[in-house]
Amino acid sequence: MIAPLVRTVLPPRLGRSFRWLVASSWATNLGDGISAAAGPLLVASLTDDPFRISLAALLSWAPPLVCGLYAGVLSDRHDRRLILLVANAVRVVVLLALIGTLAAGRLSVELALLGLGLLSTAEVFADNTAGTLAPMLVSRDDLALANARLQAGFVTLNQLAGPPVGAALFAAGRAWPLLAEALLLCAGTLLVARMALPPHGRDEPSAGVRRDVVEGVRWVVRHPAVRTLCLIVLIFNLAFGAAWSMLVLYASERLGLGAVGYGLITTVGAVGGILGTVAYGWLTARISLGNLMRIGLIIETGTHLVLGVTSSPWVALPTFFLFGVHEFVWRSTAITIRQRAVPAHLQGRVGAVNVICVYGGLVAGAAFGGVLASRYGVVAPFRVAFVGALVFLVALWPQMKHVAHDD
């Protein structure tokens, strides 16, 4: 009974190594979801200083911006499977060190923050490298299906299942979520070790880290489709970051959902993401990638508008559900488009540029959203996000076909 299900979810044409990659990705995504809840809870159990508690969130956002390009250079230079094995091994060692200091009663808030920072930094190298593997293992025509399967694990395990499991384990004992994540990372590492990867096309000697970084950035700037895709990610994440940074206050003050509102919104969005995973194959069989991008950006722009004018949970919650569907479909489509366009030996660096656009937009947008909300109210970021997204959507509408290579 299990074998037919595996063949349905992961058709044999995707290959045995890709199945090991998916299994590893799903295991580590569950661990990362557990950590997403347990990390801030651990810091909050050690201090009530708001600044120190806020550092836990900062340490999850800063490493991709600081280390992303170097991680891309490393994955383009060296054995990608080995990098993934080493990065996950480092994470396991850090987790065991945290568990040991907890058991000894010596864990301070400074050590906890240092541990979280090291975990986030190692995760940058693991995630960047893992993002280069699907194009090495499956054919170009199967990349959409392959990325949908990988993203399904992110939505269901990292975003939906992991955080409540992490919170429940933390309530049972502060060390339990750390131990669970360590075990899941060990499982993911063992699964990666079973993969067989082809060479990724890097034959010429490296000219140095700086030259490699410049080469990757220059390639993005000179490639019209990928450049436009990165701009879309940056600009729309500016809008998204401005609006979503106020989501906790929006849920309580605007929608009147109280303390449970933010969790409810997150759950509804994740359930929408699950629907996106189920429907993705059906959608890509009937709608071109270019049109999927157009539809997705219309949904995202419309989401800001609806949330900017409504105060009814009965309108807002279905909107968050639809946004969850869009978020999964958009992420899978954008990854597939980028992987199809980028040469194998540049996947790491171009992926790193994309990640910097993602986090750069989120961080700058969150800062802008905070200023807007403090001056004009919690709804202002959503309304400004709608206007900005609409202008950019109109400007880029003709380019969608070229970005998605539908021509």
C-alpha positions in Angstrom: 0.0 0.0 0.0 2.9 2.4 0.8 4.7 1.7 -2.5 1.9 2.8 -4.8 1.5 6.0 -2.7 5.2 6.7 -3.0 5.0 6.1 -6.8 2.1 8.6 -7.0 3.8 11.3 -4.9 7.3 10.7 -6.3 7.0 9.1 -9.8 9.9 6.8 -10.6 11.1 9.1 -13.4 12.2 11.6 -10.8 14.9 9.1 -9.7 16.0 7.4 -6.5 18.4 10.2 -5.5 15.6 12.8 -5.7 13.5 10.6 -3.4 16.3 10.7 -0.9 16.5 14.5 -1.3 12.7 14.9 -0.6 12.9 12.6 2.4 15.8 14.6 3.8 14.1 17.9 3.1 10.9 16.9 4.8 12.8 15.6 7.9 14.9 18.8 8.2 11.9 21.0 7.5 10.0 19.5 10.4 13.1 20.1 12.6 13.3 23.7 11.4 9.6 24.2 12.2 10.1 22.9 15.7 13.1 25.3 16.1 11.0 28.2 14.9 8.8 28.0 17.9 11.3 26.6 20.5 14.1 29.1 19.8 12.2 32.3 20.9 10.6 30.3 23.7 14.0 29.3 25.0 15.3 32.8 25.0 12.1 34.1 26.7 12.5 31.5 29.4 15.9 32.9 30.2 15.2 36.6 30.2 12.3 39.1 30.1 14.3 41.8 28.4 12.4 42.8 25.2 15.6 43.7 23.4 17.3 40.3 24.0 14.1 38.5 23.1 13.9 40.5 19.8 17.5 39.4 19.0 16.1 35.8 18.6 14.1 37.0 15.6 16.9 39.2 14.3 19.3 36.2 14.4 17.0 34.3 12.1 16.9 37.1 9.5 20.4 38.5 9.5 22.5 35.4 8.4 20.9 35.1 4.9 21.8 38.8 4.3 25.3 38.5 5.8 26.4 35.0 4.6 24.1 34.3 1.6 26.5 35.3 -1.2 29.4 33.4 0.4 27.2 30.4 0.8 26.4 30.6 -2.9 30.0 30.8 -3.8 30.8 27.8 -1.7 28.0 25.6 -3.2 29.2 26.6 -6.8 32.8 25.8 -6.0 32.6 22.5 -4.1 30.9 19.2 -3.6 27.3 20.2 -2.8 26.4 17.0 -1.0 29.4 17.3 1.2 28.5 21.0 2.0 25.0 19.9 3.0 26.4 17.1 5.2 28.8 19.4 7.0 26.2 22.2 7.5 23.7 19.8 9.0 26.4 18.2 11.2 27.4 21.6 12.6 23.7 22.2 13.4 23.6 18.9 15.3 26.7 19.7 17.3 25.3 23.1 18.3 22.0 21.6 19.4 23.8 18.9 21.5 25.9 21.7 23.1 22.8 23.6 24.0 21.2 20.4 25.4 24.4 19.8 27.4 24.5 23.3 28.9 20.8 23.1 29.7 21.2 19.7 31.5 24.1 21.2 33.5 22.1 24.3 34.4 24.7 26.6 32.8 22.7 27.9 29.8 22.7 31.7 29.8 20.7 34.0 27.5 24.0 34.9 25.8 24.8 31.3 25.1 21.3 30.6 23.9 21.5 33.6 21.4 24.9 32.5 20.3 23.5 29.0 19.6 20.5 30.3 17.7 22.8 32.5 15.6 25.1 29.6 14.8 22.1 27.4 13.9 20.7 30.1 11.6 24.1 30.6 9.9 24.6 26.9 9.3 21.1 26.7 7.9 21.9 29.4 5.3 24.6 27.1 3.9 22.4 24.1 4.0 19.4 25.8 2.4 21.4 27.5 -0.3 23.0 24.2 -1.3 19.8 22.2 -1.0 18.2 24.7 -3.4 20.7 23.8 -6.1 20.1 20.0 -6.1 16.8 19.5 -7.8 18.0 20.7 -11.3 20.9 18.3 -10.9 18.7 15.3 -10.3 15.6 15.7 -12.5 14.9 16.8 -16.0 14.0 20.4 -16.9 10.4 19.3 -17.7 10.0 17.8 -14.3 11.3 20.7 -12.2 7.8 22.1 -11.5 6.7 18.7 -10.1 10.0 18.3 -8.2 9.8 21.8 -6.6 6.2 21.3 -5.7 7.1 18.1 -3.7 9.9 19.9 -1.9 7.8 22.9 -1.1 5.0 20.7 0.1 7.3 19.6 2.9 8.1 23.2 3.7 4.4 24.2 4.0 3.0 21.2 5.8 6.0 20.4 8.1 7.9 23.7 8.6 5.0 26.1 8.7 2.0 24.1 9.8 3.1 21.1 11.9 6.5 22.1 13.2 5.7 25.2 15.3 2.9 23.7 17.4 5.0 20.5 17.9 7.9 22.6 19.0 5.7 24.6 21.5 4.3 21.4 22.9 7.7 19.8 23.3 9.0 22.9 25.0 6.1 22.8 27.5 7.2 19.2 28.3 10.8 20.3 28.9 13.1 22.9 27.4 15.6 20.3 26.0 13.0 18.2 24.2 12.5 20.3 21.1 16.3 20.7 20.8 16.7 16.9 21.0 13.9 16.4 18.5 15.5 18.8 16.0 18.9 17.1 16.4 17.4 13.7 15.7 15.6 15.0 12.6 18.7 16.6 11.3 20.6 13.4 11.8 18.0 11.6 9.8 18.1 14.2 7.1 21.9 14.0 7.0 21.8 10.2 6.6 19.3 10.4 3.8 21.4 13.0 1.9 24.4 10.7 2.2 22.5 8.2 0.1 22.2 10.6 -2.9 24.4 10.3 -6.0 25.0 13.7 -7.6 26.4 14.4 -11.1 29.1 17.1 -11.6 27.7 20.6 -11.6 29.8 22.0 -14.4 32.6 23.9 -12.6 35.8 23.0 -14.4 37.8 26.2 -14.4 39.8 27.3 -11.3 38.2 29.8 -9.0 39.4 33.4 -9.3 38.6 34.2 -5.6 35.5 34.8 -3.5 35.1 38.4 -4.5 35.4 37.6 -8.3 32.9 34.7 -7.9 30.4 36.9 -6.1 30.7 39.6 -8.8 30.3 37.0 -11.5 27.0 35.8 -9.9 25.6 39.3 -9.4 26.7 40.4 -12.9 25.0 37.3 -14.4 21.7 38.3 -12.7 22.0 41.9 -13.8 22.6 40.9 -17.4 20.0 38.2 -17.7 16.7 40.1 -18.3 14.3 37.3 -17.1 16.1 36.5 -13.9 16.8 40.2 -13.2 13.1 40.9 -13.5 12.2 37.9 -11.3 14.6 39.2 -8.6 13.0 42.7 -8.9 9.6 41.2 -8.5 10.7 39.3 -5.4 12.3 42.4 -3.9 9.5 44.9 -4.6 6.6 42.6 -3.7 8.4 41.6 -0.5 8.8 45.2 0.4 5.0 45.5 0.2 4.5 42.1 1.9 6.9 43.0 4.7 5.3 46.4 5.4 1.8 44.8 5.7 2.6 41.5 7.3 4.9 43.1 10.0 1.7 44.5 11.5 -0.3 41.2 11.3 -0.3 40.6 15.1 -1.8 44.0 15.7 -4.1 43.7 12.7 -5.6 40.5 13.9 -6.3 41.9 17.4 -7.1 45.6 16.7 -8.7 45.5 13.2 -10.3 42.0 13.2 -11.0 41.7 16.9 -9.7 38.2 17.1 -7.8 38.6 20.3 -4.7 36.7 21.3 -5.6 33.7 19.2 -6.0 35.8 16.0 -2.4 35.6 14.7 -2.2 31.9 15.2 -5.5 31.4 13.5 -4.3 33.5 10.5 -1.1 31.5 10.2 -3.0 28.2 10.3 -5.5 29.3 7.7 -2.7 30.4 5.4 -0.9 27.1 5.9 -4.1 25.1 5.1 -4.3 27.2 1.9 -0.7 26.2 1.2 -1.7 22.5 1.5 -4.5 23.0 -1.1 -1.9 24.6 -3.3 0.3 21.5 -3.0 -2.5 19.2 -4.0 -3.7 21.4 -6.9 -0.3 22.4 -8.3 0.1 19.6 -10.8 -3.5 20.2 -12.1 -2.7 23.9 -12.4 0.6 23.6 -14.2 -1.0 21.1 -16.6 -3.6 23.7 -17.7 -2.0 27.1 -17.1 1.3 28.3 -18.3 4.0 29.4 -15.8 3.7 33.0 -17.1 0.0 33.1 -16.5 0.4 31.5 -13.1 2.7 34.4 -12.2 0.3 36.9 -13.4 -2.6 35.4 -11.5 -0.5 35.1 -8.4 0.6 38.7 -8.4 -3.0 39.8 -9.0 -4.0 37.7 -5.9 -1.2 39.2 -3.8 -2.1 42.8 -4.9 -5.8 42.1 -4.2 -5.0 40.7 -0.8 -3.5 44.0 0.3 -6.6 45.8 -1.0 -9.1 43.5 0.8 -7.3 43.5 4.1 -6.9 47.3 3.8 -10.6 47.9 3.6 -12.3 45.2 5.6 -12.7 44.8 9.4 -14.6 41.5 9.2 -12.9 38.2 10.1 -15.4 36.5 7.7 -13.8 38.4 4.8 -10.2 38.4 6.0 -9.8 34.7 6.9 -10.9 33.4 3.4 -8.5 36.1 2.0 -5.6 34.6 4.0 -6.6 31.2 2.9 -6.4 32.2 -0.8 -3.1 34.0 -0.1 -1.8 30.7 1.3 -2.7 28.9 -1.9 -1.0 31.7 -3.9 2.1 31.7 -1.8 2.8 28.0 -2.4 2.1 28.2 -6.1 4.2 31.3 -6.5 7.2 30.0 -4.6 7.2 26.7 -6.5 6.8 28.5 -9.9 9.5 31.1 -9.2 12.0 28.4 -8.1 11.3 26.4 -11.2 11.7 29.4 -13.5 15.0 30.4 -11.9 16.4 26.9 -12.0 15.5 26.4 -15.7 17.3 29.6 -16.6 20.4 29.4 -14.5 23.5 27.3 -15.5 24.4 24.6 -13.1 27.7 26.2 -12.0 25.9 29.5 -11.1 22.8 28.0 -9.2 24.3 28.7 -5.8 25.2 32.4 -6.4 22.1 33.3 -8.3 20.0 31.6 -5.6 21.8 33.7 -3.0 21.0 36.9 -4.8 17.4 35.8 -4.8 17.5 35.1 -1.1 19.0 38.6 -0.4 16.2 40.1 -2.4 13.7 38.1 -0.3 15.1 39.1 3.1 16.2 42.6 2.1 12.6 43.3 1.0 11.1 41.8 4.2 13.4 43.7 6.5 13.1 47.1 4.8 9.3 46.6 4.4 8.9 45.7 8.0 10.7 48.9 9.1 8.6 51.0 6.7 5.4 49.3 7.9 6.2 50.1 11.5 6.6 53.8 10.7 3.4 53.9 8.7 1.4 52.1 11.4 2.7 54.3 14.2 1.7 57.4 12.3 -1.4 56.5 10.4 -2.8 53.3 12.0 -2.5 49.6 11.6 -4.4 49.5 8.3 -2.1 52.0 6.5 0.7 49.5 5.6 -1.9 47.3 3.8 -3.3 50.2 1.8 0.2 51.5 0.8 1.3 48.0 -0.1 -1.7 47.7 -2.4 -0.8 50.9 -4.3 2.8 50.0 -4.6 2.1 46.4 -5.7 -0.5 47.7 -8.3 1.9 50.1 -9.9 4.6 47.5 -10.1 2.2 44.9 -11.4 1.1 47.2 -14.3 4.7 48.0 -15.1 5.8 44.4 -15.3 2.7 42.8 -16.8 4.1 42.5 -20.3 7.4 40.9 -19.0 5.8 37.9 -17.3 5.7 35.9 -20.5 9.5 36.4 -21.0 10.3 35.8 -17.4 8.6 32.4 -17.4 10.1 31.5 -20.8 6.6 30.9 -22.2 7.7 32.5 -25.5 
